[in-house]
Amino acid sequence: MPSSPGGRRSARTGWNGRPAAVLWDMDGTLVDTEPYWMEAEQVLVAEHGGTWSQEDAHALIGNPLMVSAEYLRRHAGVDLEPVVIVERLLAHVVDRVRHSIPWRPGARELLDELTERGVPCALVTMSWTSLAHAVLSRLPEGTFAAVVTGDAVQHGKPHPEPYLRAAERLGVDPRACVAIEDSIPGLTSAEAAGATTIGVPHLLPIPPAPRRVVVPSLTDVDVARVIDLHGSADAGVSET
Protein backbone atom coordinates (compact mmCIF):
# COMPACT_ATOMS: atom_id res chain seq x y z
CA MET A 1 0.00 0.00 0.00
CA PRO A 2 1.55 3.34 -0.97
CA SER A 3 2.62 5.95 1.53
CA SER A 4 1.87 9.63 1.52
CA PRO A 5 4.17 12.55 2.24
CA GLY A 6 1.37 13.95 4.42
CA GLY A 7 1.33 11.03 6.84
CA ARG A 8 1.67 7.31 7.34
CA ARG A 9 -0.79 4.66 6.24
CA SER A 10 -1.13 0.96 7.04
CA ALA A 11 -3.45 -1.82 5.92
CA ARG A 12 -5.70 -1.28 8.91
CA THR A 13 -5.64 2.50 9.14
CA GLY A 14 -6.12 5.45 6.87
CA TRP A 15 -3.89 8.51 6.83
CA ASN A 16 -2.42 9.39 10.23
CA GLY A 17 -4.29 6.59 11.95
CA ARG A 18 -7.82 7.59 11.01
CA PRO A 19 -10.12 5.14 9.20
CA ALA A 20 -9.92 5.20 5.43
CA ALA A 21 -13.74 5.23 5.37
CA VAL A 22 -16.77 4.75 7.58
CA LEU A 23 -19.37 2.27 6.34
CA TRP A 24 -22.90 2.78 7.62
CA ASP A 25 -25.76 0.37 8.03
CA MET A 26 -29.10 2.10 7.48
CA ASP A 27 -32.14 0.53 9.18
CA GLY A 28 -31.74 0.72 12.94
CA THR A 29 -28.35 2.48 12.74
CA LEU A 30 -28.75 5.62 10.66
CA VAL A 31 -32.56 5.72 10.75
CA ASP A 32 -35.02 4.13 13.16
CA THR A 33 -37.13 2.42 10.52
CA GLU A 34 -37.42 -0.90 12.36
CA PRO A 35 -40.87 0.06 13.76
CA TYR A 36 -41.99 0.79 10.18
CA TRP A 37 -40.80 -2.66 9.06
CA MET A 38 -42.56 -4.35 11.96
CA GLU A 39 -45.74 -2.43 11.20
CA ALA A 40 -45.54 -3.51 7.54
CA GLU A 41 -44.98 -7.14 8.55
CA GLN A 42 -47.91 -7.05 10.96
CA VAL A 43 -50.25 -5.60 8.33
CA LEU A 44 -49.23 -8.15 5.70
CA VAL A 45 -49.51 -11.13 8.06
CA ALA A 46 -52.95 -9.98 9.26
CA GLU A 47 -54.17 -9.76 5.66
CA HIS A 48 -53.31 -13.46 5.29
CA GLY A 49 -54.87 -14.55 8.56
CA GLY A 50 -51.61 -15.32 10.33
CA THR A 51 -50.11 -14.31 13.64
CA TRP A 52 -46.96 -12.27 14.17
CA SER A 53 -45.08 -11.91 17.43
CA GLN A 54 -42.35 -9.57 18.60
CA GLU A 55 -40.01 -12.56 18.55
CA ASP A 56 -40.83 -13.10 14.87
CA ALA A 57 -40.19 -9.44 14.10
CA HIS A 58 -36.87 -9.48 15.93
CA ALA A 59 -35.79 -12.60 13.99
CA LEU A 60 -35.78 -10.54 10.78
CA ILE A 61 -33.59 -7.66 11.99
CA GLY A 62 -30.51 -7.27 9.81
CA ASN A 63 -31.45 -10.02 7.35
CA PRO A 64 -31.60 -9.73 3.54
CA LEU A 65 -35.18 -8.95 2.50
CA MET A 66 -35.60 -12.16 0.51
CA VAL A 67 -34.62 -14.14 3.61
CA SER A 68 -37.23 -12.21 5.58
CA ALA A 69 -39.80 -12.91 2.88
CA GLU A 70 -39.17 -16.65 3.10
CA TYR A 71 -39.56 -16.43 6.89
CA LEU A 72 -42.94 -14.74 6.44
CA ARG A 73 -44.03 -17.51 4.08
CA ARG A 74 -42.92 -20.32 6.41
CA HIS A 75 -43.85 -18.93 9.79
CA ALA A 76 -46.77 -16.59 9.14
CA GLY A 77 -48.63 -18.16 6.22
CA VAL A 78 -48.13 -15.27 3.80
CA ASP A 79 -48.94 -17.08 0.56
CA LEU A 80 -47.18 -14.77 -1.89
CA GLU A 81 -44.03 -15.05 -3.94
CA PRO A 82 -41.00 -13.79 -1.96
CA VAL A 83 -40.35 -10.89 -4.34
CA VAL A 84 -43.99 -9.78 -3.98
CA ILE A 85 -43.67 -9.90 -0.19
CA VAL A 86 -40.57 -7.71 -0.38
CA GLU A 87 -42.28 -5.24 -2.68
CA ARG A 88 -45.29 -5.00 -0.35
CA LEU A 89 -43.11 -4.41 2.70
CA LEU A 90 -40.93 -1.88 0.90
CA ALA A 91 -43.91 0.10 -0.38
CA HIS A 92 -45.22 0.47 3.17
CA VAL A 93 -41.87 1.52 4.65
CA VAL A 94 -40.99 3.91 1.80
CA ASP A 95 -44.36 5.62 2.21
CA ARG A 96 -43.76 6.05 5.96
CA VAL A 97 -40.24 7.39 5.40
CA ARG A 98 -41.49 9.94 2.89
CA HIS A 99 -43.84 11.30 5.55
CA SER A 100 -41.42 11.15 8.47
CA ILE A 101 -37.83 10.00 8.69
CA PRO A 102 -36.71 9.08 12.23
CA TRP A 103 -32.95 9.60 12.51
CA ARG A 104 -31.18 7.59 15.19
CA PRO A 105 -29.75 9.72 18.04
CA GLY A 106 -26.38 11.19 17.11
CA ALA A 107 -26.30 9.62 13.65
CA ARG A 108 -26.82 12.76 11.58
CA GLU A 109 -24.36 14.73 13.70
CA LEU A 110 -21.62 12.11 13.30
CA LEU A 111 -22.33 11.74 9.59
CA ASP A 112 -22.13 15.51 9.10
CA GLU A 113 -18.83 15.73 11.00
CA LEU A 114 -17.30 12.87 9.03
CA THR A 115 -18.29 14.63 5.81
CA GLU A 116 -16.85 17.94 7.01
CA ARG A 117 -13.59 16.23 7.99
CA GLY A 118 -13.28 14.58 4.59
CA VAL A 119 -13.74 10.99 5.77
CA PRO A 120 -15.48 9.04 2.97
CA CYS A 121 -18.71 7.30 3.94
CA ALA A 122 -20.65 4.47 2.30
CA LEU A 123 -24.18 3.26 2.96
CA VAL A 124 -24.39 -0.54 3.20
CA THR A 125 -27.96 -1.70 3.62
CA MET A 126 -30.01 -4.81 3.02
CA SER A 127 -32.96 -2.60 2.14
CA TRP A 128 -33.50 -2.25 -1.57
CA THR A 129 -32.75 0.77 -3.73
CA SER A 130 -36.19 2.40 -3.43
CA LEU A 131 -35.91 2.79 0.34
CA ALA A 132 -32.25 3.80 0.26
CA HIS A 133 -33.11 6.56 -2.21
CA ALA A 134 -35.99 7.76 -0.02
CA VAL A 135 -33.53 8.19 2.86
CA LEU A 136 -30.74 9.65 0.72
CA SER A 137 -33.13 12.27 -0.66
CA ARG A 138 -33.23 13.81 2.82
CA LEU A 139 -29.45 14.20 2.98
CA PRO A 140 -27.12 16.64 1.17
CA GLU A 141 -26.01 15.34 -2.20
CA GLY A 142 -22.74 13.44 -1.99
CA THR A 143 -23.05 12.59 1.72
CA PHE A 144 -22.36 8.98 0.81
CA ALA A 145 -19.61 8.36 -1.71
CA ALA A 146 -20.90 4.83 -2.34
CA VAL A 147 -24.17 2.99 -1.76
CA VAL A 148 -24.64 -0.78 -1.64
CA THR A 149 -28.20 -2.09 -1.36
CA GLY A 150 -29.64 -5.55 -0.82
CA ASP A 151 -30.91 -5.82 -4.39
CA ALA A 152 -27.43 -5.10 -5.77
CA VAL A 153 -25.53 -8.00 -4.18
CA GLN A 154 -25.69 -11.74 -4.68
CA HIS A 155 -25.08 -12.53 -1.01
CA GLY A 156 -26.54 -10.34 1.72
CA LYS A 157 -25.48 -9.89 5.32
CA PRO A 158 -24.06 -11.81 7.22
CA HIS A 159 -21.99 -12.66 4.12
CA PRO A 160 -19.07 -10.20 3.68
CA GLU A 161 -20.00 -9.29 0.09
CA PRO A 162 -21.91 -6.06 0.91
CA TYR A 163 -19.01 -4.56 2.86
CA LEU A 164 -16.39 -5.82 0.43
CA ARG A 165 -18.38 -4.22 -2.38
CA ALA A 166 -18.61 -0.90 -0.52
CA ALA A 167 -14.85 -0.80 0.15
CA GLU A 168 -14.18 -1.67 -3.49
CA ARG A 169 -16.38 1.16 -4.72
CA LEU A 170 -14.57 3.59 -2.43
CA GLY A 171 -11.18 2.26 -3.54
CA VAL A 172 -10.06 1.46 0.02
CA ASP A 173 -8.91 -1.60 1.92
CA PRO A 174 -11.86 -2.91 4.01
CA ARG A 175 -9.41 -3.56 6.84
CA ALA A 176 -8.84 0.20 7.01
CA CYS A 177 -12.55 0.89 7.45
CA VAL A 178 -14.92 1.25 10.38
CA ALA A 179 -18.44 -0.13 10.01
CA ILE A 180 -21.32 1.03 12.21
CA GLU A 181 -24.07 -1.53 12.76
CA ASP A 182 -26.96 -2.36 15.09
CA SER A 183 -27.43 -6.07 14.31
CA ILE A 184 -25.47 -9.29 14.59
CA PRO A 185 -25.89 -10.18 10.88
CA GLY A 186 -24.54 -6.75 9.95
CA LEU A 187 -21.62 -6.90 12.35
CA THR A 188 -20.78 -10.42 11.17
CA SER A 189 -20.77 -9.21 7.55
CA ALA A 190 -18.51 -6.25 8.25
CA GLU A 191 -16.12 -8.22 10.44
CA ALA A 192 -15.86 -11.00 7.87
CA ALA A 193 -14.87 -8.32 5.35
CA GLY A 194 -12.09 -7.25 7.72
CA ALA A 195 -13.52 -3.98 9.03
CA THR A 196 -13.36 -2.74 12.59
CA THR A 197 -16.92 -2.50 13.87
CA ILE A 198 -18.85 -0.22 16.17
CA GLY A 199 -22.00 -1.86 17.47
CA VAL A 200 -24.85 0.42 18.54
CA PRO A 201 -27.54 -1.74 20.17
CA HIS A 202 -31.08 -0.80 19.29
CA LEU A 203 -33.76 -3.46 19.64
CA LEU A 204 -31.42 -6.34 20.41
CA PRO A 205 -28.28 -6.58 22.57
CA ILE A 206 -24.82 -6.82 21.00
CA PRO A 207 -22.16 -8.94 22.72
CA PRO A 208 -18.50 -7.88 22.71
CA ALA A 209 -16.14 -9.50 20.21
CA PRO A 210 -12.57 -9.06 18.96
CA ARG A 211 -12.09 -5.84 16.95
CA ARG A 212 -15.63 -4.77 17.90
CA VAL A 213 -16.55 -1.91 20.19
CA VAL A 214 -20.04 -1.46 21.56
CA VAL A 215 -21.42 1.96 22.44
CA PRO A 216 -24.87 2.69 23.89
CA SER A 217 -25.53 5.52 21.44
CA LEU A 218 -23.88 7.63 18.76
CA THR A 219 -24.73 10.81 20.67
CA ASP A 220 -21.32 10.84 22.35
CA VAL A 221 -19.37 9.58 19.33
CA ASP A 222 -17.48 12.13 17.23
CA VAL A 223 -14.71 11.68 14.68
CA ALA A 224 -12.04 11.69 17.38
CA ARG A 225 -13.84 8.91 19.23
CA VAL A 226 -14.24 6.90 16.01
CA ILE A 227 -10.47 7.08 15.59
CA ASP A 228 -9.92 6.02 19.21
CA LEU A 229 -12.43 3.17 18.97
CA HIS A 230 -10.87 2.05 15.70
CA GLY A 231 -7.47 1.95 17.37
CA SER A 232 -8.79 0.05 20.39
CA ALA A 233 -10.53 -2.56 18.27
CA ASP A 234 -7.54 -2.88 15.96
CA ALA A 235 -5.44 -3.72 19.02
CA GLY A 236 -7.90 -6.46 19.94
CA VAL A 237 -9.57 -4.54 22.76
CA SER A 238 -13.35 -4.92 23.03
CA GLU A 239 -15.03 -1.91 24.66
CA THR A 240 -18.51 -1.19 25.89
Contacts in CASP RR format, 6 or more apart in sequence:
PFRMAT RR
TARGET T0000
AUTHOR 0000-0000-0000
METHOD contacts of the structure
MODEL  1
MPSSPGGRRSARTGWNGRPAAVLWDMDGTLVDTEPYWMEAEQVLVAEHGG
TWSQEDAHALIGNPLMVSAEYLRRHAGVDLEPVVIVERLLAHVVDRVRHS
IPWRPGARELLDELTERGVPCALVTMSWTSLAHAVLSRLPEGTFAAVVTG
DAVQHGKPHPEPYLRAAERLGVDPRACVAIEDSIPGLTSAEAAGATTIGV
PHLLPIPPAPRRVVVPSLTDVDVARVIDLHGSADAGVSET
1 9 0 8 1.000
1 10 0 8 1.000
1 11 0 8 1.000
1 173 0 8 1.000
2 9 0 8 1.000
3 9 0 8 1.000
4 15 0 8 1.000
6 15 0 8 1.000
6 16 0 8 1.000
7 15 0 8 1.000
7 16 0 8 1.000
8 15 0 8 1.000
8 16 0 8 1.000
8 17 0 8 1.000
9 15 0 8 1.000
9 17 0 8 1.000
9 176 0 8 1.000
10 17 0 8 1.000
10 176 0 8 1.000
11 173 0 8 1.000
11 175 0 8 1.000
11 176 0 8 1.000
12 173 0 8 1.000
12 175 0 8 1.000
12 176 0 8 1.000
12 196 0 8 1.000
12 234 0 8 1.000
13 19 0 8 1.000
13 20 0 8 1.000
13 176 0 8 1.000
13 230 0 8 1.000
13 231 0 8 1.000
13 234 0 8 1.000
14 20 0 8 1.000
14 172 0 8 1.000
14 176 0 8 1.000
17 227 0 8 1.000
17 230 0 8 1.000
17 231 0 8 1.000
18 119 0 8 1.000
18 223 0 8 1.000
18 226 0 8 1.000
18 227 0 8 1.000
18 230 0 8 1.000
19 119 0 8 1.000
19 176 0 8 1.000
19 177 0 8 1.000
19 178 0 8 1.000
19 196 0 8 1.000
19 226 0 8 1.000
19 227 0 8 1.000
19 230 0 8 1.000
20 120 0 8 1.000
20 170 0 8 1.000
20 172 0 8 1.000
20 173 0 8 1.000
20 176 0 8 1.000
20 177 0 8 1.000
21 119 0 8 1.000
21 120 0 8 1.000
21 121 0 8 1.000
21 122 0 8 1.000
21 145 0 8 1.000
21 166 0 8 1.000
21 167 0 8 1.000
21 170 0 8 1.000
21 172 0 8 1.000
21 176 0 8 1.000
21 177 0 8 1.000
21 178 0 8 1.000
22 114 0 8 1.000
22 119 0 8 1.000
22 120 0 8 1.000
22 121 0 8 1.000
22 122 0 8 1.000
22 177 0 8 1.000
22 178 0 8 1.000
22 179 0 8 1.000
22 180 0 8 1.000
22 226 0 8 1.000
23 121 0 8 1.000
23 122 0 8 1.000
23 124 0 8 1.000
23 163 0 8 1.000
23 166 0 8 1.000
23 167 0 8 1.000
23 177 0 8 1.000
23 178 0 8 1.000
23 179 0 8 1.000
23 180 0 8 1.000
23 190 0 8 1.000
23 195 0 8 1.000
24 30 0 8 1.000
24 111 0 8 1.000
24 121 0 8 1.000
24 122 0 8 1.000
24 123 0 8 1.000
24 124 0 8 1.000
24 144 0 8 1.000
24 179 0 8 1.000
24 180 0 8 1.000
25 62 0 8 1.000
25 124 0 8 1.000
25 125 0 8 1.000
25 179 0 8 1.000
25 180 0 8 1.000
25 181 0 8 1.000
25 182 0 8 1.000
25 183 0 8 1.000
25 186 0 8 1.000
26 33 0 8 1.000
26 123 0 8 1.000
26 124 0 8 1.000
26 125 0 8 1.000
26 127 0 8 1.000
26 131 0 8 1.000
26 132 0 8 1.000
26 135 0 8 1.000
27 33 0 8 1.000
27 34 0 8 1.000
27 37 0 8 1.000
27 62 0 8 1.000
27 125 0 8 1.000
27 126 0 8 1.000
27 127 0 8 1.000
28 34 0 8 1.000
28 104 0 8 1.000
28 182 0 8 1.000
28 183 0 8 1.000
28 202 0 8 1.000
28 203 0 8 1.000
29 104 0 8 1.000
29 107 0 8 1.000
29 180 0 8 1.000
29 181 0 8 1.000
29 182 0 8 1.000
29 200 0 8 1.000
29 202 0 8 1.000
30 103 0 8 1.000
30 104 0 8 1.000
30 107 0 8 1.000
30 111 0 8 1.000
30 123 0 8 1.000
30 135 0 8 1.000
31 97 0 8 1.000
31 101 0 8 1.000
31 102 0 8 1.000
31 103 0 8 1.000
31 104 0 8 1.000
31 107 0 8 1.000
31 135 0 8 1.000
32 102 0 8 1.000
32 103 0 8 1.000
32 104 0 8 1.000
32 202 0 8 1.000
33 93 0 8 1.000
33 96 0 8 1.000
33 97 0 8 1.000
33 102 0 8 1.000
33 127 0 8 1.000
33 131 0 8 1.000
34 61 0 8 1.000
34 202 0 8 1.000
34 203 0 8 1.000
35 102 0 8 1.000
36 92 0 8 1.000
36 93 0 8 1.000
36 96 0 8 1.000
36 97 0 8 1.000
37 57 0 8 1.000
37 60 0 8 1.000
37 89 0 8 1.000
37 93 0 8 1.000
38 57 0 8 1.000
39 92 0 8 1.000
39 96 0 8 1.000
40 88 0 8 1.000
40 89 0 8 1.000
40 92 0 8 1.000
40 93 0 8 1.000
41 52 0 8 1.000
41 56 0 8 1.000
41 57 0 8 1.000
41 60 0 8 1.000
41 72 0 8 1.000
41 76 0 8 1.000
41 89 0 8 1.000
42 52 0 8 1.000
42 57 0 8 1.000
43 92 0 8 1.000
44 72 0 8 1.000
44 78 0 8 1.000
44 85 0 8 1.000
44 88 0 8 1.000
44 89 0 8 1.000
44 92 0 8 1.000
45 51 0 8 1.000
45 52 0 8 1.000
45 72 0 8 1.000
45 76 0 8 1.000
45 77 0 8 1.000
45 78 0 8 1.000
46 52 0 8 1.000
48 76 0 8 1.000
48 77 0 8 1.000
48 78 0 8 1.000
48 79 0 8 1.000
48 80 0 8 1.000
49 77 0 8 1.000
50 76 0 8 1.000
50 77 0 8 1.000
50 78 0 8 1.000
51 76 0 8 1.000
52 76 0 8 1.000
56 71 0 8 1.000
56 75 0 8 1.000
56 76 0 8 1.000
58 203 0 8 1.000
58 204 0 8 1.000
59 71 0 8 1.000
60 67 0 8 1.000
60 68 0 8 1.000
60 71 0 8 1.000
61 182 0 8 1.000
61 183 0 8 1.000
61 185 0 8 1.000
61 203 0 8 1.000
61 204 0 8 1.000
62 126 0 8 1.000
62 157 0 8 1.000
62 183 0 8 1.000
62 184 0 8 1.000
62 185 0 8 1.000
62 186 0 8 1.000
63 71 0 8 1.000
63 126 0 8 1.000
63 157 0 8 1.000
63 185 0 8 1.000
64 126 0 8 1.000
64 150 0 8 1.000
64 156 0 8 1.000
64 157 0 8 1.000
65 86 0 8 1.000
65 89 0 8 1.000
65 90 0 8 1.000
65 126 0 8 1.000
65 127 0 8 1.000
65 128 0 8 1.000
65 150 0 8 1.000
65 151 0 8 1.000
66 82 0 8 1.000
66 83 0 8 1.000
66 86 0 8 1.000
68 85 0 8 1.000
68 86 0 8 1.000
68 89 0 8 1.000
69 82 0 8 1.000
69 83 0 8 1.000
69 85 0 8 1.000
69 86 0 8 1.000
69 89 0 8 1.000
70 82 0 8 1.000
72 78 0 8 1.000
72 85 0 8 1.000
73 79 0 8 1.000
73 80 0 8 1.000
73 82 0 8 1.000
73 85 0 8 1.000
78 85 0 8 1.000
80 88 0 8 1.000
86 128 0 8 1.000
90 127 0 8 1.000
90 128 0 8 1.000
90 130 0 8 1.000
90 131 0 8 1.000
93 127 0 8 1.000
93 131 0 8 1.000
94 130 0 8 1.000
94 131 0 8 1.000
94 134 0 8 1.000
97 131 0 8 1.000
97 134 0 8 1.000
97 135 0 8 1.000
98 134 0 8 1.000
101 134 0 8 1.000
101 135 0 8 1.000
101 138 0 8 1.000
104 200 0 8 1.000
104 202 0 8 1.000
104 218 0 8 1.000
105 217 0 8 1.000
105 218 0 8 1.000
105 219 0 8 1.000
106 217 0 8 1.000
106 218 0 8 1.000
106 219 0 8 1.000
106 221 0 8 1.000
107 218 0 8 1.000
109 218 0 8 1.000
109 219 0 8 1.000
109 222 0 8 1.000
110 218 0 8 1.000
110 221 0 8 1.000
110 222 0 8 1.000
110 223 0 8 1.000
110 226 0 8 1.000
111 121 0 8 1.000
111 139 0 8 1.000
111 143 0 8 1.000
113 222 0 8 1.000
113 223 0 8 1.000
114 121 0 8 1.000
114 223 0 8 1.000
114 226 0 8 1.000
115 121 0 8 1.000
115 140 0 8 1.000
115 143 0 8 1.000
117 223 0 8 1.000
119 223 0 8 1.000
120 145 0 8 1.000
120 146 0 8 1.000
120 170 0 8 1.000
120 172 0 8 1.000
121 143 0 8 1.000
121 144 0 8 1.000
121 145 0 8 1.000
122 144 0 8 1.000
122 145 0 8 1.000
122 146 0 8 1.000
122 147 0 8 1.000
122 148 0 8 1.000
122 166 0 8 1.000
122 167 0 8 1.000
122 169 0 8 1.000
122 170 0 8 1.000
123 132 0 8 1.000
123 136 0 8 1.000
123 144 0 8 1.000
123 146 0 8 1.000
123 147 0 8 1.000
123 148 0 8 1.000
123 166 0 8 1.000
124 148 0 8 1.000
124 162 0 8 1.000
124 163 0 8 1.000
124 165 0 8 1.000
124 166 0 8 1.000
124 179 0 8 1.000
124 190 0 8 1.000
125 131 0 8 1.000
125 132 0 8 1.000
125 147 0 8 1.000
125 148 0 8 1.000
125 149 0 8 1.000
125 150 0 8 1.000
126 149 0 8 1.000
126 150 0 8 1.000
126 156 0 8 1.000
126 157 0 8 1.000
126 162 0 8 1.000
127 149 0 8 1.000
127 150 0 8 1.000
128 149 0 8 1.000
128 150 0 8 1.000
128 151 0 8 1.000
129 149 0 8 1.000
129 151 0 8 1.000
129 152 0 8 1.000
132 147 0 8 1.000
132 149 0 8 1.000
136 143 0 8 1.000
136 144 0 8 1.000
136 147 0 8 1.000
145 169 0 8 1.000
145 170 0 8 1.000
146 166 0 8 1.000
146 169 0 8 1.000
146 170 0 8 1.000
148 162 0 8 1.000
148 163 0 8 1.000
148 165 0 8 1.000
148 166 0 8 1.000
148 169 0 8 1.000
150 156 0 8 1.000
150 162 0 8 1.000
152 165 0 8 1.000
153 161 0 8 1.000
153 162 0 8 1.000
153 165 0 8 1.000
154 161 0 8 1.000
155 161 0 8 1.000
155 162 0 8 1.000
156 162 0 8 1.000
156 189 0 8 1.000
157 183 0 8 1.000
157 185 0 8 1.000
157 186 0 8 1.000
157 188 0 8 1.000
157 189 0 8 1.000
158 184 0 8 1.000
158 185 0 8 1.000
158 186 0 8 1.000
158 188 0 8 1.000
158 189 0 8 1.000
158 192 0 8 1.000
159 189 0 8 1.000
159 192 0 8 1.000
160 189 0 8 1.000
160 190 0 8 1.000
160 192 0 8 1.000
160 193 0 8 1.000
160 194 0 8 1.000
161 189 0 8 1.000
162 189 0 8 1.000
163 174 0 8 1.000
163 177 0 8 1.000
163 179 0 8 1.000
163 189 0 8 1.000
163 190 0 8 1.000
163 192 0 8 1.000
163 193 0 8 1.000
163 194 0 8 1.000
163 195 0 8 1.000
164 174 0 8 1.000
164 193 0 8 1.000
166 174 0 8 1.000
167 173 0 8 1.000
167 174 0 8 1.000
167 177 0 8 1.000
167 193 0 8 1.000
167 195 0 8 1.000
174 193 0 8 1.000
174 194 0 8 1.000
174 195 0 8 1.000
175 194 0 8 1.000
175 195 0 8 1.000
177 194 0 8 1.000
177 195 0 8 1.000
177 196 0 8 1.000
178 195 0 8 1.000
178 196 0 8 1.000
178 197 0 8 1.000
178 198 0 8 1.000
178 226 0 8 1.000
178 229 0 8 1.000
178 230 0 8 1.000
179 186 0 8 1.000
179 187 0 8 1.000
179 190 0 8 1.000
179 191 0 8 1.000
179 193 0 8 1.000
179 195 0 8 1.000
179 196 0 8 1.000
179 197 0 8 1.000
179 198 0 8 1.000
180 197 0 8 1.000
180 198 0 8 1.000
180 199 0 8 1.000
180 200 0 8 1.000
180 218 0 8 1.000
181 187 0 8 1.000
181 190 0 8 1.000
181 197 0 8 1.000
181 198 0 8 1.000
181 199 0 8 1.000
181 200 0 8 1.000
182 199 0 8 1.000
182 200 0 8 1.000
182 201 0 8 1.000
182 202 0 8 1.000
182 203 0 8 1.000
182 204 0 8 1.000
182 206 0 8 1.000
183 204 0 8 1.000
184 204 0 8 1.000
184 206 0 8 1.000
187 197 0 8 1.000
187 199 0 8 1.000
187 206 0 8 1.000
187 209 0 8 1.000
187 212 0 8 1.000
190 197 0 8 1.000
191 197 0 8 1.000
191 209 0 8 1.000
191 211 0 8 1.000
191 212 0 8 1.000
194 211 0 8 1.000
196 211 0 8 1.000
196 212 0 8 1.000
196 213 0 8 1.000
196 229 0 8 1.000
196 230 0 8 1.000
196 231 0 8 1.000
196 233 0 8 1.000
196 234 0 8 1.000
197 211 0 8 1.000
197 212 0 8 1.000
197 213 0 8 1.000
197 233 0 8 1.000
198 212 0 8 1.000
198 213 0 8 1.000
198 214 0 8 1.000
198 215 0 8 1.000
198 221 0 8 1.000
198 226 0 8 1.000
198 229 0 8 1.000
199 206 0 8 1.000
199 212 0 8 1.000
199 213 0 8 1.000
199 214 0 8 1.000
199 215 0 8 1.000
200 206 0 8 1.000
200 214 0 8 1.000
200 215 0 8 1.000
200 216 0 8 1.000
200 217 0 8 1.000
200 218 0 8 1.000
201 214 0 8 1.000
201 216 0 8 1.000
206 212 0 8 1.000
206 214 0 8 1.000
207 214 0 8 1.000
208 214 0 8 1.000
208 238 0 8 1.000
208 239 0 8 1.000
208 240 0 8 1.000
209 238 0 8 1.000
210 233 0 8 1.000
210 236 0 8 1.000
210 238 0 8 1.000
211 233 0 8 1.000
211 234 0 8 1.000
211 236 0 8 1.000
211 238 0 8 1.000
212 233 0 8 1.000
212 238 0 8 1.000
213 229 0 8 1.000
213 232 0 8 1.000
213 233 0 8 1.000
213 237 0 8 1.000
213 238 0 8 1.000
213 239 0 8 1.000
213 240 0 8 1.000
214 238 0 8 1.000
214 239 0 8 1.000
214 240 0 8 1.000
215 221 0 8 1.000
215 229 0 8 1.000
215 239 0 8 1.000
215 240 0 8 1.000
221 229 0 8 1.000
229 239 0 8 1.000
232 239 0 8 1.000
233 239 0 8 1.000
END
